[in-house]
Amino acid sequence: MVEVNGTVAPGFERVREVFEANFAERGEVGAACSVWVGGREVVDLVGGVVAPGGEPYTRQTLQMVASATKGAMAICALRLVERGELDLDAPVAAYWPEFAAAGKAEVPVRWLLSHQVGLPYVDPVIPMAEVYKWTPMVEALAAQRPAWEPGTAHGYHAMTYGWLIGEVLARVTGVTPGEILRKEVADPLGVDFFVGLPEAEFGRVAPLIPAAPPAPGTPPDPLTALMLDPTQLAHRAFFVPNGLLASMNDPAAWTAQMPAANGMATARALSTMYAACLGEVGGVRLLSPDMLAAATTPQAEGTDLVLGVESRFGLGFQLSYPLRPMAGAGSFGHYGLGGSVGFAHPARGVSFGYVVNQMLPGGMVDPRSSALIEAVFAAA
């Protein structure tokens, strides 16, 4: 039996049962789940180990949450918008002049947030050591010609989202995306959420465990198939040519500024961040009601040119769509490849955070988080 620790509020006992069942029935190795409802934390669960045969997974364990990092960076950008420091409808080139190259002079900032800019990859295959340095990727994106006419379609910017949004934020504030995240989200809320992990925190990290390959004779899930096909946009968008996905347990990747994918967080950090988008948490509210309404208004929806399926985005947030359902219509947040997810449902007053080290294939609805979400919303 896997030891599960933590608490659930009266009425949420079923969430604990499902959390335990994830270990017994769904291959969970180490995970944590935190839920806020109506301004209070009602679920705080943790269990398993940081690696097979390793130390216990605890509330202090840090997990790379992959693309769930995108939601945090969206919140940072929207906070600058609220303060009048960033204009969503201004050209990106107004903040980042080099970006005007290759016909991009009029591209507005909001298209970066909604995956409409047509820059899901760069033509050069940049070595990972250079990817970690920030500037080579920023310069390559500034020079890159879009893969489609910006604003006419959308496609998931799996990795480039971080450099695109991050460089605009850095030009506005003068500091790195990780420092912006610390100042705008982590420190005000008192939570652990890092982009650019300090070496002193390495001992808290639970490495990601890759998803098991499909059984012989069984085809890979649809997203993996696209990522493995050199003719597909997904192959380049997820930086398969660079070997990036094989580098996520490299400490050099942990310390880098890759704000689309290398955030290190706890489940409580994700749930608290989204709770603070809905209302005050400890006197801190991250987004005003008007900004939240604007941010969760669909900006791009329909067939995703990278993922090959339907997707739906607001201003930096995933909105519910079949592959990333969250709690259905009205939800906003972001999943991370492999399983971690943070989101909120404003009408129900619920925020949810789940972090996990055992990855599952990205081209499927994760049965672990889906079961937990169902249990939460049955009780909330």
C-alpha positions, -999 to 999 in steps of 0.1 A, spaced: 0 0 0 12 35 -9 11 59 20 -11 89 14 -9 119 38 -29 151 41 -64 162 48 -97 167 31 -126 188 44 -159 171 53 -177 162 22 -145 157 2 -137 122 14 -143 108 -21 -113 128 -34 -90 110 -10 -104 77 -21 -97 85 -58 -63 98 -50 -54 65 -33 -70 46 -62 -46 64 -86 -17 46 -70 -35 13 -67 -51 13 -102 -36 39 -125 2 36 -121 8 67 -99 43 69 -84 44 103 -67 18 130 -67 1 158 -48 -33 174 -51 -46 207 -36 -81 222 -41 -96 255 -30 -133 261 -28 -148 295 -19 -116 309 -6 -104 280 16 -82 249 9 -104 218 11 -81 192 -2 -44 188 6 -31 154 -3 3 139 -11 16 104 -16 40 80 -31 77 85 -38 99 109 -57 113 80 -77 108 42 -76 124 31 -44 132 66 -34 122 91 -7 86 100 1 69 126 -20 60 154 3 43 188 3 78 203 -1 86 182 -32 90 203 -63 78 190 -96 85 202 -131 50 211 -142 59 215 -179 33 236 -198 13 244 -166 41 271 -164 23 289 -193 -6 297 -171 16 314 -145 34 335 -172 0 345 -186 -10 358 -151 23 378 -150 16 394 -184 -20 402 -174 -9 419 -142 13 441 -163 -16 449 -186 -38 458 -156 -11 483 -144 -9 499 -178 27 486 -184 18 464 -213 -8 469 -241 -22 437 -256 -31 454 -288 3 472 -293 27 456 -318 52 432 -302 78 453 -320 69 483 -299 86 465 -270 110 443 -289 120 461 -321 140 432 -336 107 412 -337 95 433 -367 117 413 -391 102 389 -416 69 406 -419 60 407 -382 60 445 -376 22 447 -369 18 415 -349 0 424 -316 10 411 -282 -23 393 -277 -15 369 -306 15 357 -287 -7 347 -258 -33 330 -280 -9 309 -301 -18 328 -333 16 343 -343 28 314 -364 61 309 -346 58 274 -331 94 266 -341 126 282 -354 144 270 -385 179 265 -370 184 234 -349 198 251 -318 219 229 -295 205 225 -260 234 243 -244 225 274 -265 187 269 -259 195 273 -221 211 307 -227 179 325 -237 194 350 -262 200 325 -290 163 315 -290 151 351 -287 173 361 -316 161 332 -337 125 340 -331 129 376 -339 144 367 -373 119 338 -380 93 341 -407 59 328 -395 48 294 -406 13 309 -413 0 344 -417 -3 357 -381 -39 360 -369 -54 337 -395 -50 305 -376 -36 291 -344 -13 263 -334 1 254 -300 35 271 -294 46 243 -271 81 258 -264 84 291 -282 55 306 -261 79 310 -232 106 330 -251 80 350 -270 60 361 -239 91 361 -217 111 384 -239 82 410 -240 79 408 -202 117 411 -199 118 442 -222 90 458 -201 104 450 -166 141 447 -172 143 413 -153 140 376 -162 107 358 -165 116 338 -134 121 370 -114 88 384 -127 71 352 -116 87 355 -81 76 391 -77 42 389 -92 30 355 -80 52 334 -58 63 359 -32 29 377 -27 12 343 -22 40 327 -3 41 296 -26 69 277 -43 69 283 -80 102 288 -99 113 294 -134 151 291 -132 155 269 -101 182 278 -77 207 251 -71 199 251 -34 165 237 -43 177 207 -64 173 183 -35 135 189 -35 129 179 -71 111 148 -81 124 138 -116 99 131 -143 94 95 -152 88 90 -189 56 74 -201 60 37 -209 62 30 -246 32 14 -262 30 -24 -263 45 -41 -293 21 -37 -323 2 -9 -306 5 25 -323 16 55 -301 -10 80 -290 -19 106 -317 2 134 -302 33 112 -298 28 100 -334 29 136 -346 59 145 -325 78 116 -339 70 125 -376 96 149 -390 71 161 -415 47 175 -388 47 208 -371 45 191 -338 79 175 -343 95 209 -345 71 227 -320 80 203 -292 117 207 -302 122 170 -309 151 178 -332 170 193 -303 164 165 -279 147 189 -255 121 164 -242 150 141 -233 166 169 -213 139 177 -188 157 159 -159 189 177 -167 197 202 -139 209 226 -166 172 226 -178 160 232 -143 181 264 -139 174 278 -174 148 304 -183 123 283 -203 90 298 -191 68 277 -214 79 244 -199 103 242 -170 84 257 -140 90 239 -107 60 240 -84 39 223 -58 3 214 -61 -5 240 -35 13 266 -56 -9 259 -86 -42 258 -67 -34 289 -46 -24 309 -77 -57 301 -94 -76 307 -62 -60 342 -62 -73 348 -97 -109 343 -84 -107 362 -52 -84 373 -24 -60 348 -8 -43 362 22 -52 397 11 -38 391 -25 -58 390 -56 -39 385 -88 -65 395 -114 -94 418 -112 -129 405 -123 -128 425 -155 -93 412 -164 -103 377 -156 -133 380 -178 -112 393 -207 -85 366 -202 -111 338 -203 -128 350 -235 -119 327 -264 -92 342 -286 -85 312 -308 -105 280 -312 -110 252 -337 -84 230 -354 -49 235 -340 -23 234 -367 3 219 -344 -18 194 -324 -40 184 -353 -71 184 -331 -95 210 -317 -80 234 -291 -92 266 -274 -72 294 -259 -79 326 -240 -52 351 -232 -25 326 -223 -49 301 -207 -62 269 -221 -100 269 -221 -118 236 -219 -116 214 -250 -118 177 -255 -81 168 -250 -77 192 -221 -112 192 -204 -104 205 -169 -139 207 -153 -157 215 -186 -171 248 -199 -161 278 -178 -127 263 -168 -94 281 -175 -59 271 -167 -32 249 -182 -21 213 -184 15 202 -185 27 174 -208 28 143 -187 0 151 -163 4 181 -140 -24 207 -142 -37 238 -126 -70 255 -133 -100 273 -119 -137 273 -125 -150 308 -116 -187 300 -115 -181 272 -90 -154 291 -71 -130 261 -74 -93 260 -81 -74 228 -86 -37 219 -85 -22 185 -93 15 176 -98 28 142 -108 62 126 -116 49 96 -136 42 109 -171 14 95 -193 11 100 -230 2 136 -239 -23 127 -266 -49 114 -242 -71 127 -214 -53 118 -182 -74 94 -162 -58 104 -129 -66 141 -129 -99 135 -145 -110 112 -118 -99 136 -91 -116 165 -108 -149 146 -111 -147 138 -74 -140 174 -65 -169 188 -85 -193 162 -71 -185 176 -37 -180 213 -43 
